[in-house]
């Protein structure tokens, strides 16, 4: 299992724990779990966007995301690399490498 799969699973587990326990947790516990979810999201984002050049328009580091969609009742996962500041600058690929390579050649998804 690669790093991205591992991070995605940890993130899912942390989010499940948050949902399952949100009413039982103290403010401190909720804050800590929230912070670890945020940290995992940042790590996952950097791992997915690894190798992507800074945004050509605003020079910000792009973020990476795993998205899922349902096509003909089949759950599919794809990767997205995009700039938070420039909403029209984003690419999608079936692998993170594809999304990064499209990003680096400026082939934005419509
Ligand atoms: Zn930008």
Backbone and ligand atoms as CSV (ligand in chain L), in Angstrom:
chain,resi,resn,atom,element,x,y,z
A,1,UNK,N,N,0.852,-1.190,0.000
A,1,UNK,CA,C,0.000,0.000,0.000
A,1,UNK,C,C,0.888,1.241,0.000
A,2,UNK,N,N,0.607,2.165,-0.910
A,2,UNK,CA,C,1.473,3.337,-0.940
A,2,UNK,C,C,1.030,4.370,0.090
A,3,UNK,N,N,1.846,5.384,0.199
A,3,UNK,CA,C,1.645,6.422,1.195
A,3,UNK,C,C,0.277,7.097,1.075
A,4,UNK,N,N,-0.153,7.323,-0.149
A,4,UNK,CA,C,-1.421,8.022,-0.352
A,4,UNK,C,C,-2.591,7.174,0.132
A,5,UNK,N,N,-2.546,5.870,-0.207
A,5,UNK,CA,C,-3.594,4.963,0.274
A,5,UNK,C,C,-3.632,4.960,1.799
A,6,UNK,N,N,-2.445,4.924,2.390
A,6,UNK,CA,C,-2.338,4.884,3.851
A,6,UNK,C,C,-2.926,6.154,4.466
A,7,UNK,N,N,-2.542,7.289,3.921
A,7,UNK,CA,C,-3.043,8.567,4.434
A,7,UNK,C,C,-4.555,8.676,4.249
A,8,UNK,N,N,-5.049,8.240,3.078
A,8,UNK,CA,C,-6.476,8.314,2.802
A,8,UNK,C,C,-7.250,7.444,3.792
A,9,UNK,N,N,-6.691,6.271,4.118
A,9,UNK,CA,C,-7.355,5.392,5.073
A,9,UNK,C,C,-7.341,5.964,6.477
A,10,UNK,N,N,-6.190,6.523,6.880
A,10,UNK,CA,C,-6.097,7.144,8.206
A,10,UNK,C,C,-7.081,8.296,8.327
A,11,UNK,N,N,-7.178,9.062,7.253
A,11,UNK,CA,C,-8.088,10.210,7.249
A,11,UNK,C,C,-9.536,9.739,7.385
A,12,UNK,N,N,-9.869,8.707,6.637
A,12,UNK,CA,C,-11.227,8.171,6.703
A,12,UNK,C,C,-11.544,7.659,8.111
A,13,UNK,N,N,-10.565,6.972,8.715
A,13,UNK,CA,C,-10.755,6.457,10.076
A,13,UNK,C,C,-10.975,7.601,11.067
A,14,UNK,N,N,-10.144,8.639,10.943
A,14,UNK,CA,C,-10.252,9.775,11.852
A,14,UNK,C,C,-11.598,10.476,11.684
A,15,UNK,N,N,-12.045,10.602,10.422
A,15,UNK,CA,C,-13.340,11.246,10.175
A,15,UNK,C,C,-14.490,10.410,10.726
A,16,UNK,N,N,-14.374,9.076,10.562
A,16,UNK,CA,C,-15.397,8.179,11.117
A,16,UNK,C,C,-15.455,8.319,12.633
A,17,UNK,N,N,-14.267,8.357,13.265
A,17,UNK,CA,C,-14.199,8.483,14.718
A,17,UNK,C,C,-14.830,9.799,15.154
A,18,UNK,N,N,-14.596,10.833,14.374
A,18,UNK,CA,C,-15.156,12.143,14.697
A,18,UNK,C,C,-16.681,12.085,14.640
A,19,UNK,N,N,-17.187,11.519,13.538
A,19,UNK,CA,C,-18.648,11.414,13.386
A,19,UNK,C,C,-19.273,10.557,14.485
A,20,UNK,N,N,-18.629,9.419,14.771
A,20,UNK,CA,C,-19.188,8.480,15.734
A,20,UNK,C,C,-19.185,9.022,17.162
A,21,UNK,N,N,-18.206,9.867,17.466
A,21,UNK,CA,C,-18.036,10.302,18.858
A,21,UNK,C,C,-18.315,11.772,19.092
A,22,UNK,N,N,-18.783,12.465,18.074
A,22,UNK,CA,C,-18.869,13.926,18.184
A,22,UNK,C,C,-19.693,14.381,19.395
A,23,UNK,N,N,-20.681,13.596,19.787
A,23,UNK,CA,C,-21.503,14.045,20.909
A,23,UNK,C,C,-20.929,13.656,22.269
A,24,UNK,N,N,-20.009,12.694,22.255
A,24,UNK,CA,C,-19.429,12.223,23.522
A,24,UNK,C,C,-18.110,12.918,23.864
A,25,UNK,N,N,-17.481,13.506,22.859
A,25,UNK,CA,C,-16.155,14.084,23.073
A,25,UNK,C,C,-16.216,15.396,23.844
A,26,UNK,N,N,-15.163,15.634,24.605
A,26,UNK,CA,C,-15.017,16.945,25.231
A,26,UNK,C,C,-14.554,17.915,24.149
A,27,UNK,N,N,-14.630,19.204,24.438
A,27,UNK,CA,C,-14.177,20.216,23.489
A,27,UNK,C,C,-12.706,19.996,23.150
A,28,UNK,N,N,-11.929,19.637,24.180
A,28,UNK,CA,C,-10.502,19.415,23.979
A,28,UNK,C,C,-10.273,18.220,23.044
A,29,UNK,N,N,-10.978,17.116,23.303
A,29,UNK,CA,C,-10.839,15.926,22.452
A,29,UNK,C,C,-11.257,16.220,21.007
A,30,UNK,N,N,-12.370,16.930,20.873
A,30,UNK,CA,C,-12.843,17.272,19.526
A,30,UNK,C,C,-11.814,18.152,18.816
A,31,UNK,N,N,-11.220,19.072,19.557
A,31,UNK,CA,C,-10.203,19.958,18.992
A,31,UNK,C,C,-8.981,19.184,18.530
A,32,UNK,N,N,-8.562,18.221,19.359
A,32,UNK,CA,C,-7.378,17.422,19.008
A,32,UNK,C,C,-7.634,16.552,17.782
A,33,UNK,N,N,-8.796,15.910,17.771
A,33,UNK,CA,C,-9.132,15.053,16.625
A,33,UNK,C,C,-9.283,15.903,15.365
A,34,UNK,N,N,-9.907,17.074,15.524
A,34,UNK,CA,C,-10.048,18.002,14.401
A,34,UNK,C,C,-8.694,18.402,13.847
A,35,UNK,N,N,-7.744,18.666,14.746
A,35,UNK,CA,C,-6.406,19.069,14.313
A,35,UNK,C,C,-5.692,17.928,13.612
A,36,UNK,N,N,-5.896,16.701,14.091
A,36,UNK,CA,C,-5.213,15.591,13.425
A,36,UNK,C,C,-5.852,15.312,12.056
A,37,UNK,N,N,-7.152,15.551,11.922
A,37,UNK,CA,C,-7.805,15.412,10.612
A,37,UNK,C,C,-7.238,16.448,9.644
A,38,UNK,N,N,-7.094,17.664,10.135
A,38,UNK,CA,C,-6.546,18.752,9.303
A,38,UNK,C,C,-5.114,18.419,8.864
A,39,UNK,N,N,-4.314,17.888,9.811
A,39,UNK,CA,C,-2.927,17.550,9.502
A,39,UNK,C,C,-2.870,16.438,8.451
A,40,UNK,N,N,-3.741,15.435,8.580
A,40,UNK,CA,C,-3.786,14.343,7.606
A,40,UNK,C,C,-4.205,14.864,6.229
A,41,UNK,N,N,-5.169,15.780,6.214
A,41,UNK,CA,C,-5.605,16.358,4.933
A,41,UNK,C,C,-4.467,17.104,4.254
A,42,UNK,N,N,-3.691,17.855,5.066
A,42,UNK,CA,C,-2.541,18.580,4.506
A,42,UNK,C,C,-1.496,17.622,3.945
A,43,UNK,N,N,-1.214,16.562,4.710
A,43,UNK,CA,C,-0.226,15.574,4.260
A,43,UNK,C,C,-0.676,14.900,2.972
A,44,UNK,N,N,-1.959,14.527,2.942
A,44,UNK,CA,C,-2.512,13.853,1.768
A,44,UNK,C,C,-2.451,14.791,0.560
A,45,UNK,N,N,-2.828,16.043,0.791
A,45,UNK,CA,C,-2.800,17.032,-0.283
A,45,UNK,C,C,-1.388,17.178,-0.867
A,46,UNK,N,N,-0.396,17.274,0.023
A,46,UNK,CA,C,0.987,17.424,-0.450
A,46,UNK,C,C,1.469,16.175,-1.168
A,47,UNK,N,N,1.083,14.992,-0.655
A,47,UNK,CA,C,1.509,13.739,-1.282
A,47,UNK,C,C,0.916,13.622,-2.686
A,48,UNK,N,N,-0.348,14.008,-2.842
A,48,UNK,CA,C,-0.998,13.907,-4.151
A,48,UNK,C,C,-0.403,14.917,-5.126
A,49,UNK,N,N,-0.166,16.135,-4.656
A,49,UNK,CA,C,0.332,17.197,-5.546
A,49,UNK,C,C,1.847,17.177,-5.671
A,50,UNK,N,N,2.498,16.166,-5.097
A,50,UNK,CA,C,3.948,16.095,-5.141
A,50,UNK,C,C,4.442,16.092,-6.591
A,51,UNK,N,N,5.374,16.991,-6.890
A,51,UNK,CA,C,5.905,17.079,-8.249
A,51,UNK,C,C,5.182,18.101,-9.105
A,52,UNK,N,N,4.081,18.664,-8.593
A,52,UNK,CA,C,3.338,19.674,-9.353
A,52,UNK,C,C,4.020,21.031,-9.190
A,53,UNK,N,N,4.150,21.744,-10.293
A,53,UNK,CA,C,4.789,23.062,-10.283
A,53,UNK,C,C,3.867,24.067,-9.594
A,54,UNK,N,N,4.441,25.187,-9.098
A,54,UNK,CA,C,3.585,26.226,-8.524
A,54,UNK,C,C,2.566,26.721,-9.558
A,55,UNK,N,N,1.454,27.258,-9.098
A,55,UNK,CA,C,0.429,27.777,-10.000
A,55,UNK,C,C,1.039,28.817,-10.938
A,56,UNK,N,N,0.833,28.674,-12.256
A,56,UNK,CA,C,1.435,29.620,-13.209
A,56,UNK,C,C,0.873,31.037,-13.050
A,57,UNK,N,N,-0.311,31.167,-12.486
A,57,UNK,CA,C,-0.905,32.496,-12.343
A,57,UNK,C,C,-0.520,33.183,-11.043
A,58,UNK,N,N,-0.650,32.475,-9.916
A,58,UNK,CA,C,-0.433,33.155,-8.631
A,58,UNK,C,C,0.768,32.605,-7.863
A,59,UNK,N,N,1.433,31.590,-8.439
A,59,UNK,CA,C,2.640,31.000,-7.836
A,59,UNK,C,C,2.409,30.253,-6.526
A,60,UNK,N,N,1.156,30.028,-6.164
A,60,UNK,CA,C,0.874,29.251,-4.952
A,60,UNK,C,C,1.132,27.775,-5.226
A,61,UNK,N,N,1.446,27.018,-4.177
A,61,UNK,CA,C,1.592,25.576,-4.335
A,61,UNK,C,C,0.198,24.980,-4.518
A,62,UNK,N,N,0.025,24.153,-5.547
A,62,UNK,CA,C,-1.299,23.564,-5.757
A,62,UNK,C,C,-1.631,22.527,-4.682
A,63,UNK,N,N,-2.894,22.260,-4.498
A,63,UNK,CA,C,-3.309,21.240,-3.546
A,63,UNK,C,C,-3.770,19.995,-4.305
A,64,UNK,N,N,-3.723,18.860,-3.634
A,64,UNK,CA,C,-4.175,17.617,-4.255
A,64,UNK,C,C,-5.338,17.041,-3.479
A,65,UNK,N,N,-6.249,16.410,-4.187
A,65,UNK,CA,C,-7.418,15.812,-3.539
A,65,UNK,C,C,-7.758,14.481,-4.184
A,66,UNK,N,N,-8.348,13.607,-3.381
A,66,UNK,CA,C,-8.944,12.399,-3.933
A,66,UNK,C,C,-10.432,12.684,-3.999
A,67,UNK,N,N,-11.021,12.485,-5.151
A,67,UNK,CA,C,-12.453,12.711,-5.312
A,67,UNK,C,C,-13.107,11.387,-5.647
A,68,UNK,N,N,-14.367,11.286,-5.347
A,68,UNK,CA,C,-15.044,10.082,-5.812
A,68,UNK,C,C,-16.354,10.466,-6.468
A,69,UNK,N,N,-16.729,9.645,-7.411
A,69,UNK,CA,C,-17.938,9.895,-8.164
A,69,UNK,C,C,-18.570,8.559,-8.501
A,70,UNK,N,N,-19.816,8.563,-8.866
A,70,UNK,CA,C,-20.473,7.311,-9.231
A,70,UNK,C,C,-20.826,7.372,-10.712
A,71,UNK,N,N,-20.252,6.437,-11.476
A,71,UNK,CA,C,-20.542,6.356,-12.897
A,71,UNK,C,C,-21.243,5.032,-13.142
A,72,UNK,N,N,-22.445,5.116,-13.659
A,72,UNK,CA,C,-23.249,3.905,-13.889
A,72,UNK,C,C,-23.254,2.994,-12.669
A,73,UNK,N,N,-23.525,3.596,-11.522
A,73,UNK,CA,C,-23.634,2.916,-10.228
A,73,UNK,C,C,-22.323,2.309,-9.743
A,74,UNK,N,N,-21.220,2.616,-10.413
A,74,UNK,CA,C,-19.932,2.118,-9.944
A,74,UNK,C,C,-19.194,3.286,-9.304
A,75,UNK,N,N,-18.755,3.050,-8.074
A,75,UNK,CA,C,-18.012,4.081,-7.362
A,75,UNK,C,C,-16.617,4.190,-7.962
A,76,UNK,N,N,-16.236,5.397,-8.381
A,76,UNK,CA,C,-14.920,5.590,-8.974
A,76,UNK,C,C,-14.175,6.661,-8.227
A,77,UNK,N,N,-12.861,6.500,-8.192
A,77,UNK,CA,C,-12.028,7.483,-7.530
A,77,UNK,C,C,-11.144,8.159,-8.556
A,78,UNK,N,N,-10.960,9.437,-8.418
A,78,UNK,CA,C,-9.991,10.112,-9.274
A,78,UNK,C,C,-9.257,11.161,-8.463
A,79,UNK,N,N,-8.190,11.659,-9.054
A,79,UNK,CA,C,-7.344,12.606,-8.349
A,79,UNK,C,C,-7.478,13.979,-8.981
A,80,UNK,N,N,-7.391,14.970,-8.128
A,80,UNK,CA,C,-7.496,16.327,-8.622
A,80,UNK,C,C,-6.346,17.145,-8.063
A,81,UNK,N,N,-5.738,17.971,-8.914
A,81,UNK,CA,C,-4.715,18.925,-8.481
A,81,UNK,C,C,-5.265,20.288,-8.846
A,82,UNK,N,N,-5.206,21.222,-7.914
A,82,UNK,CA,C,-5.781,22.522,-8.220
A,82,UNK,C,C,-5.234,23.626,-7.350
A,83,UNK,N,N,-5.501,24.851,-7.775
A,83,UNK,CA,C,-5.078,26.027,-7.034
A,83,UNK,C,C,-6.273,26.559,-6.251
A,84,UNK,N,N,-6.057,26.831,-4.969
A,84,UNK,CA,C,-7.153,27.345,-4.141
A,84,UNK,C,C,-7.556,28.754,-4.564
A,85,UNK,N,N,-6.563,29.519,-5.048
A,85,UNK,CA,C,-6.828,30.903,-5.415
A,85,UNK,C,C,-7.436,31.046,-6.808
A,86,UNK,N,N,-7.027,30.172,-7.731
A,86,UNK,CA,C,-7.474,30.293,-9.117
A,86,UNK,C,C,-8.391,29.112,-9.423
A,87,UNK,N,N,-9.668,29.347,-9.310
A,87,UNK,CA,C,-10.619,28.238,-9.382
A,87,UNK,C,C,-10.663,27.535,-10.746
A,88,UNK,N,N,-10.271,28.243,-11.808
A,88,UNK,CA,C,-10.303,27.586,-13.117
A,88,UNK,C,C,-9.035,26.771,-13.380
A,89,UNK,N,N,-8.074,26.829,-12.457
A,89,UNK,CA,C,-6.851,26.050,-12.615
A,89,UNK,C,C,-6.956,24.765,-11.809
A,90,UNK,N,N,-7.429,23.692,-12.465
A,90,UNK,CA,C,-7.444,22.393,-11.814
A,90,UNK,C,C,-7.388,21.310,-12.887
A,91,UNK,N,N,-6.811,20.183,-12.492
A,91,UNK,CA,C,-6.719,19.063,-13.432
A,91,UNK,C,C,-7.204,17.802,-12.721
A,92,UNK,N,N,-7.643,16.843,-13.510
A,92,UNK,CA,C,-8.133,15.594,-12.948
A,92,UNK,C,C,-7.489,14.424,-13.678
A,93,UNK,N,N,-7.194,13.380,-12.935
A,93,UNK,CA,C,-6.622,12.196,-13.562
A,93,UNK,C,C,-7.029,10.949,-12.805
A,94,UNK,N,N,-6.935,9.811,-13.494
A,94,UNK,CA,C,-7.264,8.556,-12.838
A,94,UNK,C,C,-6.156,8.144,-11.875
A,95,UNK,N,N,-4.965,8.713,-12.074
A,95,UNK,CA,C,-3.885,8.499,-11.116
A,95,UNK,C,C,-3.393,9.873,-10.708
A,96,UNK,N,N,-2.711,9.952,-9.588
A,96,UNK,CA,C,-2.208,11.262,-9.174
A,96,UNK,C,C,-1.145,11.755,-10.159
A,97,UNK,N,N,-0.371,10.804,-10.711
A,97,UNK,CA,C,0.671,11.178,-11.671
A,97,UNK,C,C,0.050,11.858,-12.889
A,98,UNK,N,N,-1.089,11.327,-13.328
A,98,UNK,CA,C,-1.769,11.907,-14.481
A,98,UNK,C,C,-2.246,13.328,-14.160
A,99,UNK,N,N,-2.849,13.492,-12.983
A,99,UNK,CA,C,-3.333,14.826,-12.595
A,99,UNK,C,C,-2.167,15.812,-12.489
A,100,UNK,N,N,-1.039,15.353,-11.933
A,100,UNK,CA,C,0.136,16.232,-11.786
A,100,UNK,C,C,0.715,16.576,-13.152
A,101,UNK,N,N,0.797,15.587,-14.043
A,101,UNK,CA,C,1.367,15.827,-15.360
A,101,UNK,C,C,0.485,16.795,-16.166
A,102,UNK,N,N,-0.836,16.644,-16.067
A,102,UNK,CA,C,-1.750,17.590,-16.734
A,102,UNK,C,C,-1.585,18.984,-16.142
A,103,UNK,N,N,-1.422,19.025,-14.829
A,103,UNK,CA,C,-1.224,20.324,-14.148
A,103,UNK,C,C,0.042,20.995,-14.688
A,104,UNK,N,N,1.128,20.228,-14.734
A,104,UNK,CA,C,2.397,20.822,-15.166
A,104,UNK,C,C,2.379,21.260,-16.622
A,105,UNK,N,N,1.469,20.672,-17.443
A,105,UNK,CA,C,1.389,21.142,-18.825
A,105,UNK,C,C,0.221,22.111,-19.006
A,106,UNK,N,N,-0.443,22.486,-17.917
A,106,UNK,CA,C,-1.477,23.522,-17.984
A,106,UNK,C,C,-2.734,23.107,-18.725
A,107,UNK,N,N,-3.022,21.801,-18.718
A,107,UNK,CA,C,-4.238,21.327,-19.398
A,107,UNK,C,C,-5.399,21.266,-18.412
A,108,UNK,N,N,-5.985,22.417,-18.148
A,108,UNK,CA,C,-7.017,22.527,-17.110
A,108,UNK,C,C,-8.281,21.756,-17.480
A,109,UNK,N,N,-8.872,21.177,-16.453
A,109,UNK,CA,C,-10.168,20.514,-16.634
A,109,UNK,C,C,-11.227,21.607,-16.821
A,110,UNK,N,N,-12.222,21.334,-17.636
A,110,UNK,CA,C,-13.246,22.363,-17.828
A,110,UNK,C,C,-14.369,22.154,-16.806
L,1,ZN,ZN,ZN,-3.273,30.153,-8.610
